[in-house]
Amino acid sequence: MEIIGYLSAIIIGLVMGLIGGGGSILSVPVFVYIFGFDAVTATALSLFVVGMTSLVGSIGFIRQKQVEFKTALLFGIPSIFGVLFSRRLVLPNLPHYIIHRWGITLTKDMFLLLLFSILMVIASSKMIRKNERTGLRQSDRPNYTILVSQGLLVGIVTGLIGAGGGFMIVPALVMLLGLSMKRAVATSLFIIAMNSVLGFLSTMKIVKHDWNFLLTFTALSIVGIFIGISVSKKTDGKKLKPLFGWIVLCMGIFIIIKEIFLKQ
């Protein structure tokens, strides 16, 4: 099983390089169901892997001058506040039992995984569905208010369940600012790197980390993102999103069934 887990690390990086996100959607289930970590630890490990992989991946895009730094800061600074809110205030104060009455037991780990799976289902529907709006016209003015508020929302999600939020960031950058898909992916990776690394640092004193395992997994993921970026130069990421969306949908449904009906 561990071999499958380490191979998954390469796939995680590959997906991130292709579509500018989706790493956490794969990494959290891998950490929980293959390596056996609890949900809180899995989200923390996911933040490190996704953050470092995104950081390395964004360096190439920075050299190509594809990253919109002004946009990254507009989106990223509110996200940072969202991450701190989730990791410092919300997660530490969640009780072990969210619900423990009327014959219903919902633990903290189950709650986080179910929340994560619901997010996966929502994200998959956006990936599968064809969106006719491809960006802003030149005469349209970017909606910075929505951009900042969505940045805050992404930060809260990132901190709470270890999701970098690339599946939310890329559409926002395309729809609200009219960025090309390539620039949106590049800027998304930079934003994810900021959010995820900060989110991980905020948990270092709370969650114990096996650095040998974590660095090995991250290194494989970085190999994957280089492969993904190379492939993305020859392939349209928008064509790959529906396929990835169906995979995410199946994984989300699996987690829901596993946590609700198959939990021992």
C-alpha positions, -999 to +999 in steps of 0.1 A: +000+000+000+029+024+008+042+020-028+008+031-041+009+061-017+043+072-029+032+068-065+002+090-057+027+117-047+039+119-083+003+120-095-005+148-071+023+169-085+013+160-120-022+172-115-011+205-099+012+212-129-016+205-154-045+224-139-030+247-112-046+230-083-062+197-071-032+185-051-049+186-017-080+169-031-058+139-037-032+142-009-056+142+021-074+109+012-039+094+005-026+104+039-058+092+057-067+059+039-033+047+026-009+059+053-034+059+082-030+095+096-058+111+114-077+139+096-060+168+114-025+155+108-034+147+072-046+182+065-013+196+080+008+172+059-012+182+028-005+219+034+032+212+034+033+190+004+009+212-017+027+244-005+062+233-013+052+217-046+033+248-056+063+270-046+087+250-067+063+248-096+056+286-095+094+293-099+093+283-135+062+304-142+079+334-125+109+330-148+084+330-177+068+362-163+034+344-161+026+352-125+005+383-118+020+394-085-005+423-079-034+398-083-016+373-061-013+398-033-049+410-037-061+374-034-034+361-012-034+386+017-071+380+026-064+343+022-036+345+048-061+360+073-085+332+065-058+305+071-048+320+104-085+322+115-090+285+107-057+271+120-054+292+152-090+297+162-114+272+146-095+239+145-080+239+181-114+247+195-134+220+177-145+194+203-136+157+198-173+149+194-192+174+172-224+153+177-228+126+202-265+121+209-297+107+195-277+076+184-255+098+161-218+101+166-198+126+146-162+130+156-139+158+147-120+137+122-153+125+106-165+161+104-134+173+087-134+144+062-171+148+054-166+185+049-136+178+027-157+152+006-186+177+002-160+202-011-147+176-035-182+170-049-188+207-054-154+211-070-159+182-093-192+196-106-174+228-115-146+208-133-170+186-152-195+213-162-185+233-193-185+270-185-193+293-214-177+323-198-140+323-206-131+357-191-138+394-190-141+415-221-116+444-223-144+468-214-154+450-183-139+461-150-125+434-126-146+430-095-120+434-068-145+432-040-155+397-050-119+388-056-108+398-021-138+381-005-131+349-024-095+351-013-107+352+023-130+322+017-102+302+001-080+310+031-106+297+055-110+265+035-072+261+032-067+264+069-096+242+079-092+211+056-058+215+041-071+223+006-050+248-014-081+259-032-067+259-067-100+247-081-116+279-067-087+303-074-082+295-111-119+301-121-119+333-100-089+347-118-102+338-152-138+350-146-131+381-124-099+394-139-099+379-174-066+362-171-056+336-196-057+300-184-019+298-183-015+330-163-044+319-140-026+285-133+007+302-127-008+328-103-029+301-086+003+281-078+019+311-063-011+319-041-015+282-030+022+282-020+018+313+002-014+300+018-003+264+023+032+270+037+018+295+062-010+271+072+016+244+078+038+267+098+009+275+120+004+238+129+041+229+136+036+232+174+003+213+173+009+184+150+039+160+151+056+155+118+078+126+104+102+147+084+118+118+065+084+107+053+072+142+046+103+153+026+103+120+006+066+124-003+071+161-012+102+154-034+082+129-054+053+154-057+078+180-070+090+155-096+053+152-106+047+189-110+077+193-133+062+165-154+028+182-153+042+216-163+061+200-192+029+182-204+008+213-200+029+231-226+015+206-251-019+200-237-048+223-229-055+221-192-092+229-197-096+197-217-082+176-188-104+192-161-136+172-168-117+139-166-101+150-133-135+162-122-150+127-125-121+112-106-126+138-078-164+131-078-158+094-073-133+100-045-157+124-028-185+099-029-162+071-016-152+092+014-188+099+022-197+062+020-166+052+040-172+077+068-209+073+072-217+037+063-185+018+066-170+034+097-163+008+123 
